[in-house]
Amino acid sequence: MTTGRSGRTVRDLRTGNRSAVLQQLYFGGPLSRQELGPATGLSSGSVSNVVGELVADGLLEEAGIVDSDGGRPRTLLRVAPASAHMIGIDVGETRVRVELFDLTLTELARTELPLQPRGCYDVGPIVDHIRSGIATVLERAEVGSDRLLGVGIGVPGIVDRDAPGGTVVHGQTIGWDAVPLEALLRATGAVPPEVPYIIDNGARTLGQAEMWFGAGRGARDAVVVLFGSGVGASLITDGSPDGATPGGAPLEWGHLTVQVRGRRCRCGALGCLEAYTGAESLLARWAERGGGGDAIVGDEEDALAALLAAAGGGDKVALDLLEETAEYLGAGLSDVINLFQPERILIGGWAGLMLGPHILPAVREHAMRYSLRHPAARVTIDMGSLGPDAVTVGAATLPLAAFFAAGGRRTPPEPTTEAPGWQTSLQTRGGPAAAGG
């Protein structure tokens, strides 16, 4: 195959051109062929060739006609929503959420499967939830797997995509020790072998969603915080998580030490930020001070709602806990501000969405107080805008991003082999978060 001076082949150039046109129409369309040239930097001939290929592939469709100044009317083009589908999955602390999207990320179907009892992260049930959730959303939307670009999954922990046999998850706080999640999912047969599973840290998928479609749009540098049972964060530089390095380590921000010889964290260390700010630790501290009663043993989201209701009713213990949590969060954010000097900090996650309206002003105040003046003066601290579906939307962008990078062509996954011993021990490996030291 012909190779240019840069080492790129003709196929590489064609893929790059297809990718440029697809992404321009995806984020800036509908556009005419004439508008695509200046927008992508491609010649009119290249645009014509690429558009012809993408229309023939069924990825583009006409979106109406507009008049031009003195010339012939121009046909607008857009990405065809029904030409492909993605599944996004959020393996959260309280439930597994599975959503099916069309190519333009319009939701077609969803299901949520609770994790019981609270804090139980046995690998087997989670894999079963993912398998059954995939089957449910495909059936509800009456969609086959033939147009499925991939299954994106956001998980707690550190994700190693380069491990032999497929992606492995290291989730110390939830008791996952090198779990070969990709191989386990592949063994279920939930999707055909040619459909890839793309797994990443949940904070990173949240960050990608907010940067592509939410409150992070337009920012060059941002930190997106995932605030749930624990806390994590994603660093975005140049508008992409971790400098556009897929699968790179997220910020393990929740495990910064904020109190020497402090409370024991789920990870086993003492004094982590998560031990003072995560919803699990917040509820534990409420119980230690005599609050909560029966609410503490129920669903974690219901328990947090009860704490907020108590604070709204003037309960001093609940109010003091919220103020302490705001100060710890603010102090933790000051470390991020001083280290990375981001333009924006966005707070999301189910607990962040619940607590944000009550503590965000105090969090801002404490973050400014603990930060250096110059980086503090340029940062804004706000809530994310995508709501509780942000992680699943971000997870669905993982196969979508791979699709763009491949110029709108499907890329089959690398073959994986199942890790020895896991087939017979799905129900016993892993364990409750409390055991994850």
N, C-alpha and C positions, 0 to 999 in steps of 0.2 A: 504494500500500500504506500502511496506517495507520502513523503514526510517533508514538512517545511523546515526552514532554518531554525525555528523555535523547538523543533522536535515533535510538533503536533501533526497528526495525520489529517487527511481530508475528512475522515470520519469524525475525528475530534472537533474539527471546525464546524462540521454540519451539526453535531450534537450541541455545540455551544450556541450556534445560531438558533436552533430549535428552542433551546432553553431560554434564550433571551426573548424571543417572541412570546413564548408561553407565559413567562413571568410578567412581561409587560402587559399582556392582556389580562392576566389573572389579577394583578394589583392595580392596574390603571385603565382597564378596558371598560366598555367596548371602545375600539378604535378602528379607523379605516386603515387600509394598506398604506395609504400615503402618510398617515400619521405614525405608523410603526417604524418607518425608516429613520426619521430624526430621533424618535424615542429610544431606539435600540442601537443606532449608529451603523445599521446595515444598509447596503445599497438597495435600490428598488428591485433590482433583479434577485438579490438574495432573499428579500422579503417575499417576493412573489413565489419563489421556489419553496421556501419554508412554509408559507401559508398553504400552498397547494398540498404539501405533504401532510400537514397537520389536519387539514380538512379531510383529506383522503383517509387519514387514520381515525376520523370521527372525533377528534379532540377540540376542533373549533367549529362554530356554527355562525350563521348570519344573525345579526341583532338589529336589523332595520337599515334604513337608508336616510342619509342626511344630504341636504343641498350643499353644494360647494359654490364658491364665489365665481360665477361666470362659467363654470365648467359642468361636467356631467355629475349627477348625484353620486355620492360615494357610499359604498356598502360598509356597514360597521360589522366588526367581528368580535366574538367573545368566546371564552372557554365554554365548552358544552358541559353542563352540569351532570348529565346522566352518562357521560362517557366513561366514568370510572368512579370507584367508591373506596373509602378508607374506613377503618375501624380504629377508634381511640379508646383506650382503657386506662382508668385511674385505679391503681391498687392503693386504696387509702387506708386510713387507720380504723375506720368504722364500717366501710363497705367497699365492694368492688363495683365501679360504675363502667358500663360498656355502652358506647354510642356508635352508630353507623352514620356516615356522612357521604354526600355526593362529592364530586370533584371540587365544587365551590364551597365546601364545608357547611352546607345546609344539612341540618340534622334530619335523618330519615326515620330513625328508631333508637330507642334506648331501653336499658334495663339496669336495675340496681340490686345487688345481692348483698345483704348484710353479713358482717363478720360477727359470729357469736361463739363464745362469750366475748365481751369487749377486751381488746388487747391480745386476742388469740391470732397468731400469724402462722399457724401450721401451713406448710407449703401445699400439701395435698388438697385441702379444701379450696385454697385460693386458685390453684390450677383448675380444679373442677368448676369453680365459679367463672373463670375466664372461658373455659370450653363451652359451658352451657350458655353464657352470656353472648358469645359469638353466634351460636346457633339460634338463639332467641331473636337477636336483632335482624339477622338475615331473613329469618322466617317472617317476622312482622312486616318488614319492608318488601317482602316477596322479591328479594334480590339474590341472584346467584353469586357464587364466588369467582366466576370467570372474569369479572371486571374489577376484582378487588386488588388494589395496588399493594396493600399490606396492612398489618395490624401493628399499631404503635401502642406502647405500654409505658406508663409512668409508674415507677416503683420507689419505695423508700430505699436508701442505701447507695453504695458506690457500685457503679455498673462497669463491668469489664467486658467489652465487646470482642476483645482479641483472644479470649480464652479458648483453648482447644475444645472443640465440640460445640461451640456457640456461646452466646452471652451468658455470663455468670454474674450473680448479684451478691454483694457483700453487705448484708444488713445487720450490723452489730446490734443496733438498738432493738431490732425485732427478732433476734435469734436466728438470723439467716447467715450461715457460714458457708460462703462459696456455693450458693445454690445455682445449679445449672438450669436456669429457668427456661432458656430457649429450647434446650433439648427436651425438657419435661413437657413443654407446650407442643412441640413438634410431635411427640409421641402420642398425643391425644387425637391427632387427625382432625382437629377442628377446622383447619383450612388445608387446601391442597399443598403439596410440597413446594410448588412454584411461588406461593404467596409468602413473602418474608414477614417474620416478626422483627420489629425494631424496638429495642428496649432502652429506656434511659431513665435517669433520676427524675422524680416527679417535680422537683423544684425547677429543673431545667425545662421540662415540657411546659410548666406554668410560665416560665420566663419567655419561652419562644412564642407562646400564644399571645402574651401581652405585648411583645415587641412587634409581632406581625399584624395583630388585629385590635389591640386594646390600648391601654393608657401609656404604653411605652413607645407607640409609633412616633417616629421623628427624633427620638433620643439616640445619641451616639453611644453614651455610656450609662448604664443603669444597673441597679441591683433589684431583683424581684424576690421577695420573701414569701416562702410557703409556710404558713402558720396553721398547724393542725394539732394533733396530739403532741407532736414535737415541733421543732422549727428547723428550717433549712433555707438556703438562698441560692440564687443563680446570678453569676456575674455576666453581664452583657457588655461586650466591647465591639465597636464598629457595627452595632445593631444586631449582633448575633451572639447567642450564649457561648461564653468561653472562647471568644475570638473565632467563631465558626468551626471549632474543632469538634466533630461529632463524637459523642460518647465521652468527652473529657470529664474529669472529676468536677462535681459541683462544689460550691463553697460549703464546707461542713461547719457552717457558721454557728449552728446550735451547740457545737462542742468546744467553743471558745471558753476558757476558764474565766468566770466573772466573780468567783468567790473561792479563795484558797481554803482548802479543807471544808468546802461547803456541802450542800445537799448532794446525795448520790444520784447520778444521772442514770437513765436507762442503759447507757453504754457501759456503765460500771465505774466511770471516773467520778471524781468529786468536784462540785462547783461549776458544772457546765451551765451555759446560758439556758439550754433546754430544760434543765432541772428547776428553773425558776419561771420560765415563760411558756412552755408548752401547755396545751390544755390539760393533758394528763397530770402534770405536776401542779398546775393551778388548782385543779379539783382535789388533788391529794392534800395540798396545803389548806384548802377550805375545810376538808374533813378533819384534819389535825387540829383545827381551831374550833371544832364543834359545829361547823355549818354543814348544810346540805342534807343531812338526814338520809331518807330513802332515795333522794335524787341521785346521790353519788353512785349507787350500785346499778343504776339504769343505763340507758344509752348515753354515751358521752356527750352528744350534741344536746340531748334533753337536759343533762346535768349542767352543762354550761349555760343553757338558757335559764335554768333555775337560779344559778348564781347571778346572772345579769338582772333577773327579776328581783332578787333579794337586794341587790345594790340599788336598783331603781326605787325600791321601797324604803330606802334609807338604812338598810342593815350595815352597821359599822364594820363588821368583820369583812363582809363582801366588798365594801367600798375600799377598805384598807388594802385588800388583796389586789384589786384592780389597779390601785395607785402604785403598789409595789411592782406589779407586772409591767405597767407602763414605764416605770423608771428603769427596770432591767432591760426592757426592749430598747428604750432610748439609749442606754449605755452601750448595748450590743450594736446598735446601728451607728453609734459614734465611731466604733472601731472600723466599721465598713467605710464610713465617710473619710476617716483619716487615712486609711490604707489605699482606697481606690478612687476617691474623689469623684463619685458618679454624679451625673446630672440629675438623675431621678432615683428614688427608692419607692417601689410599689409593694404593697402588702396584699397578699391573697391567701388562699386556703380557707377551708370551712371555718376554722376558729378565728382567723383574721377577719373574715367577713362578718362574723357575729360580734367580735370585740371591737372592731375598728371604729364604729360610730360612737362608742363609749370612751375609748381611750386614746384615739388618734391625736387630739390636741396635746394631751399630756406627753405622749410619745415624742412628738415633734419638739416640745419644750425641753425635755430631758436630752434628746439627741443633740440639740444645739448647745446645751450647757456643757456636755461632755466632749464636744468636738472642737477641733481647731477652727478659728474664726474664718480663715480664708476658704477652706473646702466646705464649711457649713453654709457660707453665704451663697454658694452656687447650687446647692442641692435642694430639691423639693421632695417631700415625703407625702405620699398620697396612697389611696386605695387603688388596687387593680380594678379594671372596669368590666371584666368578663364573667364575674360571678362564679358560682360553684362548678361550672362546666369547664373552667379554664384549663385544668390539667388534661381532660379528655380531648379538648380542642387541640392543645399543644401536642398531645400524643399522636393525634391524627396527622399533624403536620410533619411528623417524622417520615412516613412513607411518601407524603406529598413532596417534601424537600428532595428525597432520593429520586422521585419521578422527574422533578424539574432538572436535577443535575444530570439525569440520563437523557435529557432532551425529549421527555414525553414517551420514553420507551420503558417497558417493564424490565426490571433487573432481577433475575431469579436469585434466591438466597444461596449463600454458600452451604454445601452439604454439612449437616451436623450429625454427630454420633452421641448416643445417650451415655451419660456418665454411669459407670458401673455402680450397681447397688441401689440406684434411685427408683427404679421401677417397683421394687418391692417395699420401699420404705417411705412412700409418699405421705402416709398418714402420721409418720413419727418424726421425720426430720423437721427442723425449725422448732417453733415453740412460742409460748407467750412472750410478750415484750419484756415482762418482768424478769425472765430468765436470761435475757440477752446480755450478760456481762462479758 
